[in-house]
Amino acid sequence: MAFVEPTTLSARGVSLVPLAFAHEEGLRAAAADGELWNIRVTSVPEPKDTRKYIEDAMAMREAGHRFAFAVIEDSSGKVIGSSSYHDIVPAIKRLEIGYTWYAQSHQRSHVNSTCKLLLMTHAFETLGCHVVGWRTDNFNFASQAAIERLGAKKDGVLRGHALRRDGTIRDTVMYSLRSGEWPEVRAQLLHALNKPR
């Protein structure tokens, strides 16, 4: 039995469903909304690489290292992005949330906060995780700000840690949230989501 079993998470007009080949065209269209693959510091697939992106995610799921979701807008049924649990370590009940991106038309909306609330609630309250982590490129300032708004703590920077798609070497900024911090973070997220926009 895998640590992360297939599940669908839903709230506020957004659903996270296990990523499948049926989402290929939707993912391609979501990435095209803003030509997101041109952003140097993200993992958004180029249109020609969308199927391989799904294949890689599914292979990592089989290996137990990653569980990828398609993000669906409930009202239209459209794929509007993707997010994953990754670097899953069942022995210490730790995982990270990442590989996250949304169509440009859904950025700066309630979608990211809703997805993070769903993923963190499932991680802490269903899977019993002790720690949830995030990592991002040292030049992805928008991602760092979004992670910090969630209430995650900055653990540090891994220098010379990974290759970007353009072949340059990036530093990786690491964040985490412990289970004891989750109730306050959950309350803050709900407060932010319930405020009029």
Sequence and secondary structure as in RCSB ss.txt:
>XXXX:A:sequence
MAFVEPTTLSARGVSLVPLAFAHEEGLRAAAADGELWNIRVTSVPEPKDTRKYIEDAMAMREAGHRFAFAVIEDS
SGKVIGSSSYHDIVPAIKRLEIGYTWYAQSHQRSHVNSTCKLLLMTHAFETLGCHVVGWRTDNFNFASQAAIERL
GAKKDGVLRGHALRRDGTIRDTVMYSLRSGEWPEVRAQLLHALNKPR
>XXXX:A:secstr
  SS    EEETTEEEEE  GGGHHHHHHHHHTTTGGG TTS    GGGHHHHHHHHHHHHHHTSEEEEEEEETT
TTEEEEEEEEEEEEGGGTEEEEEEEEE GGGTTSSHHHHHHHHHHHIIIIIS  SEEEEEEETT HHHHHHHHHH
T EEEEEEEEEEE TTS EEEEEEEEEEGGGHHHHHHHHHHHHHS  
